Amino acid sequence: MPHHLKLQDSLFVKILIVLILLVIVASLGTALVYLVRDRTRSPRTVKALTVRISLSIGLFILLLLAYGVGLLRPHGLPRIQPPSQGTPGQTEALPQP
């Protein structure tokens, strides 16, 4: 596969992830509104939360598949060199200019 297609696919997956996250937040907000406004035992809150859970599971599966195919790569914190082996509390002298 050409390199530019993989970058386009990766960008598409990242945009899709952000869109799904926005829909999940919107569904959660909708459930909150239904919970506050509906004083009766309306199933709308449960339906909105079910949609949110379904989207969250779908997003998790999408993340696993995208990682498995190589469209997403984890990136962590940069590695930091451990301190030099010396006696505790001992500092190294700075070079003189």
Secondary structure as the mmCIF struct_conf table of DSSP 4:
data_model
#
loop_
_struct_conf.conf_type_id
_struct_conf.id
_struct_conf.beg_label_comp_id
_struct_conf.beg_label_asym_id
_struct_conf.beg_label_seq_id
_struct_conf.end_label_comp_id
_struct_conf.end_label_asym_id
_struct_conf.end_label_seq_id
HELX_RH_AL_P HELX_RH_AL_P1 HIS A 3 ARG A 37
BEND BEND1 THR A 40 THR A 40
TURN_TY1_P TURN_TY1_P1 PRO A 43 PRO A 43
HELX_RH_AL_P HELX_RH_AL_P2 ARG A 44 VAL A 69
TURN_TY1_P TURN_TY1_P2 GLY A 70 GLY A 70
BEND BEND2 LEU A 71 LEU A 71
HELX_LH_PP_P HELX_LH_PP_P1 LEU A 77 ARG A 79
HELX_LH_PP_P HELX_LH_PP_P2 GLN A 81 SER A 84
BEND BEND3 GLN A 85 GLN A 85
TURN_TY1_P TURN_TY1_P3 PRO A 88 GLY A 89
HELX_LH_PP_P HELX_LH_PP_P3 GLU A 92 GLN A 96
#
